[in-house]
Amino acid sequence: MAPLPDGFSYAEWNATYNGLSFGIAAMGSATIFFWLQLPNVTKSYRTALTITGIVTLIGTYHYIRIFNSWSEAFTVASKDGGDYHVKLTGAPFNDGYRYVDWLLTVPLLLIELILVMKLPQEETVSLSWKLGLASALMVALGYPGEIQEDLSVRWFWWCLSMIPFCYVVFTLAVGLAESTSKQPSPAAASLVSAARYLTVLSWCTYPFVYMVKSVGLAGPAATMYEQVGYSIADVMAKAVFGVLIWAIASEKSAVEESGKLLPN
């Protein structure tokens, strides 16, 4: 929980406010959608879709907490109908909620993808443990650097967290290619590939946002870019990714149901 810099303009405060509001709306609506779709997929894929909804529910809760913390950290007032002025209240802004969120949701994101791919049980268990633990380690190693003002220390923890990060990204981009080709239909294989590469793309956003304060940006602008950047990345990695998980489950359910209806 680092202290907020003073001197926020209304535009910087408002961009962050709207970014956090967008996170709440996207995560909340996605949660409702995923759980309403549970009866529309076969039993084999309901666990994956349930986890998808849990991920966005956790995201919704933490975005509400971050939003409330942001709102309480400032007073925004207009004198005599003029420009809005933003002042710190002295209340701390706790964006550590993000790391609690990621520690819970990032392993679940990978597990839901593995489950919806419906791999052999031994491979499912093995990949779930390996990717889940690696992603949790990545988040845990990133947090000490996030709360540092010393750039050399910040870079040290960034480098450490990139080790499990690269392992997970390599597994998604390369290691699961063969399993993707074995999906029951071309449409399912295409959707699984899209989910894998969306995860890689959205995840690659986080290290760059993490480095915002390490490349010369400071003060309110750095805070704004960091908060808005994380919000966009989270929506892509959770809500949009979840829509792909639902689409995979729906496609594979349709394929399996049509197979059952074929005459022997």
C-alpha positions as CSV (number, residue, x, y, z in Angstrom):
1,M,0.0,0.0,0.0
2,A,2.1,2.9,-1.3
3,P,1.1,6.5,-0.6
4,L,-0.6,8.3,-3.5
5,P,1.2,11.2,-5.1
6,D,-0.4,14.6,-4.8
7,G,-1.4,16.8,-7.7
8,F,-4.0,14.7,-9.6
9,S,-5.8,16.5,-12.3
10,Y,-9.5,15.8,-12.7
11,A,-8.9,14.1,-16.0
12,E,-6.4,11.7,-14.3
13,W,-8.6,11.0,-11.4
14,N,-11.7,10.5,-13.6
15,A,-9.9,8.2,-16.1
16,T,-8.9,5.9,-13.2
17,Y,-12.4,6.1,-11.7
18,N,-14.0,5.1,-15.0
19,G,-11.4,2.3,-15.5
20,L,-12.3,0.8,-12.1
21,S,-16.0,1.2,-12.8
22,F,-15.6,-0.6,-16.2
23,G,-13.9,-3.4,-14.3
24,I,-16.8,-3.8,-11.9
25,A,-19.4,-3.7,-14.7
26,A,-17.6,-6.2,-17.0
27,M,-16.7,-8.7,-14.3
28,G,-20.2,-8.5,-12.7
29,S,-22.1,-9.0,-15.9
30,A,-19.8,-11.8,-17.1
31,T,-20.4,-13.6,-13.8
32,I,-24.2,-13.5,-14.3
33,F,-23.9,-14.6,-17.9
34,F,-21.6,-17.6,-17.2
35,W,-23.7,-19.0,-14.5
36,L,-26.9,-18.6,-16.5
37,Q,-25.3,-20.7,-19.2
38,L,-24.5,-23.6,-17.0
39,P,-27.7,-25.6,-17.9
40,N,-26.8,-25.1,-21.6
41,V,-23.6,-27.1,-21.6
42,T,-23.2,-30.8,-20.8
43,K,-22.1,-32.0,-17.4
44,S,-18.5,-32.5,-18.5
45,Y,-18.0,-28.8,-18.9
46,R,-20.0,-27.4,-16.0
47,T,-17.1,-27.4,-13.6
48,A,-15.0,-25.3,-16.0
49,L,-17.8,-22.8,-16.6
50,T,-18.5,-22.7,-12.8
51,I,-14.9,-21.8,-12.2
52,T,-15.1,-19.2,-14.9
53,G,-17.9,-17.5,-13.0
54,I,-16.0,-17.8,-9.7
55,V,-13.0,-16.0,-11.3
56,T,-15.2,-13.1,-12.5
57,L,-17.1,-13.0,-9.1
58,I,-13.8,-12.7,-7.2
59,G,-12.7,-10.0,-9.7
60,T,-16.0,-8.1,-9.2
61,Y,-15.6,-8.2,-5.4
62,H,-12.0,-6.9,-5.5
63,Y,-12.8,-4.2,-8.1
64,I,-15.5,-2.9,-5.8
65,R,-13.0,-2.8,-3.0
66,I,-10.4,-1.0,-5.1
67,F,-13.1,1.4,-6.5
68,N,-14.2,2.3,-2.9
69,S,-10.7,2.7,-1.8
70,W,-10.0,5.1,-4.7
71,S,-13.1,7.1,-4.0
72,E,-12.3,7.4,-0.3
73,A,-8.8,8.6,-1.0
74,F,-9.9,11.8,-2.8
75,T,-12.4,14.7,-2.5
76,V,-13.5,16.1,-5.8
77,A,-15.2,19.5,-5.7
78,S,-16.1,22.4,-8.0
79,K,-16.1,25.9,-6.7
80,D,-18.7,28.2,-8.0
81,G,-19.4,26.0,-11.0
82,G,-15.8,26.1,-12.2
83,D,-13.3,23.4,-12.9
84,Y,-13.2,20.3,-10.6
85,H,-10.4,20.2,-8.1
86,V,-9.0,16.9,-6.8
87,K,-7.4,16.7,-3.4
88,L,-6.1,13.8,-1.3
89,T,-8.2,13.0,1.9
90,G,-5.3,11.3,3.6
91,A,-7.1,7.9,3.5
92,P,-4.8,5.2,2.1
93,F,-5.5,3.8,-1.4
94,N,-5.1,0.0,-1.2
95,D,-4.5,-1.6,-4.6
96,G,-3.0,-4.6,-2.9
97,Y,-6.5,-6.1,-3.5
98,R,-5.3,-6.7,-7.0
99,Y,-2.6,-9.1,-5.8
100,V,-5.1,-11.0,-3.6
101,D,-7.3,-11.2,-6.6
102,W,-4.6,-12.5,-8.9
103,L,-3.3,-15.0,-6.4
104,L,-6.8,-16.6,-6.3
105,T,-7.9,-16.1,-9.9
106,V,-4.8,-16.6,-12.1
107,P,-4.3,-20.3,-11.2
108,L,-8.1,-20.8,-11.7
109,L,-7.9,-19.2,-15.1
110,L,-5.4,-21.8,-16.3
111,I,-7.2,-24.7,-14.6
112,E,-10.5,-23.8,-16.3
113,L,-8.8,-23.9,-19.7
114,I,-7.3,-27.3,-19.0
115,L,-10.6,-28.6,-17.8
116,V,-12.6,-27.4,-20.8
117,M,-10.0,-29.0,-23.1
118,K,-11.0,-32.4,-21.6
119,L,-7.5,-33.9,-21.7
120,P,-6.7,-37.3,-20.2
121,Q,-7.1,-37.3,-16.4
122,E,-3.4,-37.8,-15.7
123,E,-2.4,-34.9,-18.0
124,T,-5.2,-32.7,-16.6
125,V,-4.0,-33.2,-13.0
126,S,-0.3,-32.7,-13.9
127,L,-0.9,-29.5,-15.9
128,S,-3.3,-28.1,-13.3
129,W,-0.7,-28.4,-10.6
130,K,2.3,-27.2,-12.7
131,L,0.6,-24.2,-14.2
132,G,-1.4,-23.4,-11.0
133,L,1.7,-23.3,-8.8
134,A,3.8,-21.5,-11.4
135,S,1.2,-18.8,-11.8
136,A,0.8,-18.4,-8.1
137,L,4.6,-18.1,-7.7
138,M,4.6,-15.5,-10.4
139,V,2.1,-13.3,-8.6
140,A,3.8,-13.8,-5.2
141,L,7.2,-12.7,-6.6
142,G,5.7,-9.7,-8.3
143,Y,4.1,-8.2,-5.2
144,P,7.3,-7.2,-3.3
145,G,8.4,-5.2,-6.3
146,E,5.0,-3.5,-6.7
147,I,5.2,-1.9,-3.3
148,Q,8.8,-0.7,-3.8
149,E,9.9,2.9,-4.7
150,D,13.5,1.8,-5.2
151,L,13.7,1.0,-9.0
152,S,16.6,-1.5,-8.6
153,V,14.6,-3.5,-6.2
154,R,11.5,-3.2,-8.4
155,W,13.5,-4.5,-11.4
156,F,14.9,-7.4,-9.3
157,W,11.5,-8.7,-8.3
158,W,10.2,-8.2,-11.9
159,C,13.0,-10.4,-13.2
160,L,12.2,-13.1,-10.7
161,S,8.5,-13.1,-11.4
162,M,9.2,-13.4,-15.2
163,I,10.8,-16.8,-14.7
164,P,7.5,-18.6,-13.8
165,F,5.7,-16.2,-16.2
166,C,7.8,-17.4,-19.2
167,Y,7.2,-21.0,-18.2
168,V,3.4,-20.6,-18.2
169,V,3.4,-18.6,-21.5
170,F,5.6,-21.2,-23.2
171,T,3.3,-24.0,-22.1
172,L,0.2,-22.1,-23.4
173,A,1.8,-21.1,-26.7
174,V,3.7,-24.3,-27.5
175,G,3.1,-27.1,-24.9
176,L,-0.6,-27.3,-25.5
177,A,-0.5,-27.1,-29.3
178,E,-0.7,-30.9,-29.8
179,S,-3.6,-31.2,-27.4
180,T,-5.4,-28.4,-29.1
181,S,-5.3,-30.3,-32.5
182,K,-7.1,-33.2,-30.9
183,Q,-10.2,-31.3,-30.1
184,P,-13.4,-32.9,-31.4
185,S,-14.2,-30.3,-34.1
186,P,-12.3,-27.7,-36.1
187,A,-14.4,-25.0,-34.4
188,A,-13.5,-26.3,-30.9
189,A,-9.8,-26.4,-31.9
190,S,-10.0,-22.9,-33.2
191,L,-11.7,-21.6,-30.0
192,V,-9.1,-23.3,-27.8
193,S,-6.3,-21.8,-29.8
194,A,-8.0,-18.4,-29.4
195,A,-8.3,-18.9,-25.7
196,R,-4.6,-19.9,-25.4
197,Y,-3.3,-16.9,-27.4
198,L,-5.7,-14.4,-25.7
199,T,-4.2,-15.5,-22.4
200,V,-0.7,-15.0,-23.7
201,L,-1.6,-11.6,-25.1
202,S,-3.4,-10.4,-22.0
203,W,-0.7,-11.7,-19.7
204,C,2.0,-9.9,-21.7
205,T,0.2,-6.7,-20.9
206,Y,0.9,-7.1,-17.1
207,P,4.7,-6.9,-17.2
208,F,4.6,-3.7,-19.3
209,V,2.1,-2.1,-16.9
210,Y,4.2,-3.2,-14.0
211,M,7.2,-1.4,-15.5
212,V,5.3,2.0,-15.9
213,K,6.9,3.3,-12.7
214,S,10.3,1.9,-13.8
215,V,10.8,3.8,-17.1
216,G,10.7,7.4,-16.1
217,L,7.0,7.9,-15.4
218,A,6.0,9.1,-11.9
219,G,3.4,10.9,-10.0
220,P,-0.3,10.9,-10.9
221,A,0.2,10.0,-14.6
222,A,2.0,6.8,-13.7
223,T,-0.7,5.9,-11.2
224,M,-3.4,6.5,-13.8
225,Y,-1.7,4.5,-16.5
226,E,-1.1,1.6,-14.0
227,Q,-4.6,1.4,-12.8
228,V,-6.3,1.8,-16.2
229,G,-3.8,-0.6,-17.8
230,Y,-4.4,-3.3,-15.1
231,S,-8.2,-2.8,-15.5
232,I,-8.1,-3.4,-19.2
233,A,-5.8,-6.4,-18.9
234,D,-8.0,-7.9,-16.2
235,V,-11.2,-7.6,-18.3
236,M,-9.4,-9.3,-21.2
237,A,-7.9,-12.1,-19.1
238,K,-11.0,-12.8,-17.1
239,A,-14.3,-11.7,-18.7
240,V,-13.3,-12.0,-22.4
241,F,-11.3,-15.2,-21.8
242,G,-14.3,-16.5,-19.9
243,V,-16.5,-15.9,-23.0
244,L,-14.1,-18.1,-25.0
245,I,-14.3,-20.8,-22.3
246,W,-18.1,-20.7,-22.6
247,A,-17.9,-20.9,-26.4
248,I,-15.6,-23.9,-26.2
249,A,-17.9,-25.7,-23.7
250,S,-20.9,-24.9,-25.9
251,E,-19.3,-26.1,-29.1
252,K,-18.0,-29.3,-27.6
253,S,-21.4,-30.0,-25.9
254,A,-23.1,-29.6,-29.2
255,V,-20.6,-32.0,-30.9
256,E,-21.1,-34.6,-28.1
257,E,-24.8,-34.3,-28.1
258,S,-25.0,-34.7,-31.9
259,G,-22.8,-37.8,-31.7
260,K,-25.2,-39.3,-29.2
261,L,-28.1,-38.7,-31.5
262,L,-26.5,-40.5,-34.5
263,P,-27.9,-43.9,-35.3
264,N,-25.7,-46.9,-34.4
